[in-house]
């Protein structure tokens, strides 16, 4: 009955910036069947029929976010998701602050473009910190440490999300929102089959 299996993604720390980044990012993501953390393209397996049920990855997206939207559709469709702790991928997030901030901006853009409603509150929070930086002093265990970097991270993420929401590609007209997630035509058919009127 298993339809999707997700493994762990461990970040590599190979230089001083990557060690520094561990203060702000988890060292690893372990997918959970209850949601919250989904397997990324780095470490996922699924049945061919499961892939077909949502029409595969949404190729209309510009830069990124295809795995997130794919996973959210499967999650809403209540597909059987199992984590596998033995499936481990190690990867270097980015080698410099500049590259990491570009990644944050790109991921924000993708979330905005894909209209992933479960991410909205996180990006609105980033927007609040961008518009009112002193709130960062109340927001985390870091307090005054690394204020500039933390501000930049929130700002580029919020601006990326806003840009994706306003200027990103619009989903094809056949895609519809169901429970806060854009559904492909294939996923809509799977939803209707599961929830007949």
Helices and strands as residue ranges (DSSP letters): E 4-11, H 16-21, E 28-30, E 44-46, H 48-53, H 66-76, E 81-91, H 97-113, G 117-119, H 120-131, G 133-138, H 147-167, E 176-178, E 181-183, H 185-194
